[in-house]
């Protein structure tokens, strides 16, 4: 339950960044949710490989940071994009 609440607020955060960049917030919110789920699934599989199938708590404690990594991947991708109102003063004149 806490994970869903955290994902809700993180999705809103990435949506605000996307709007600032002049991109569609809904697209980036969906990307954030998908990256979270994919990161968590990858974390579960790696956690099962490391800790075995019977250690559910350790597996989930490993999967949660992997899911958070998915959020950071989308956030980093958004932050690299230029702002909507920014101008590039370093354009070369040929």
N, C-alpha and C positions, 0 to 999 in steps of 0.2 A: 504494500500500500504506500509506504513512504517513497518507494522507487517511482511510482506513478506520479506522485506529487512533485518529486524532484524533476522528473522528465517534463512535466507540465510547465514549470517555471523556466527550465533550460530551453524549452521549445519557444517560449515567449521571448526569451533573451535573443535567440538566434533570429527570430522573426523581426525584432526591432533592428538588429544589425542589417538584415537584408533590406528592410525598408529604407534605412539610411543610405545604403548603397544603390538604391533605385531598382532593386530586384523584387520579384514577387515573394512576399513573406510566406504564403501558403506552401509554395514549392520547397522553400528551405526548411520550413517546419516539418514537412513530410520527410525530407532528407534527414533531418535530425532524428526523427523517430526511427526511421529505417536504420540509420547508422548505429543508434543505441541498441536496437534489437540484434543486429548483425554482430556488433561488438560483444554483446552478452552471450550470444550463441557460441562465438569463437572462444570466449573465456570459459564457458561451460565445458567445451570439448578439451581445451588445454588443461583445465582443472581436473577433469576426469582422468586424463593421461598422467598427470602428476600425482594426484592424491588418491586415485582409485574411485570405484563407483559407490562406495559405502560412506564416504565422507561428504555428505551433502552440504554441511555448513562451510567447510573449507572450499568446496567447489564454488558456492555462491559468493563467498568472500573474495574469491579470485575473479569471478565473472563480473562483479559490480565495477571494479576499476576498469576493466576492459570495455564495459558499456559506456562509462564516463569518457573513455578514450575516443569512442565513436562520436560523442558530442563535441569533443575538442577538435577532432578532425574536421567536422563541418564548420565549427567556429573559426578555425584557422583558415580554411578555404574562403570563408566569407570576408575575413579581415584582410586578406591579400587583394581583394577586388577593390578598385578605386571607388571613392565616394561619388555620389550623384552630382554634387555641386562643385567638385574639385576640378581644377584646370591643371593641365600639365605644362609647366613653364619650361621644361627641358626639351622641348621639341626642337629637332635640328632643322635648320633652314638650308635647303639645298638649292 
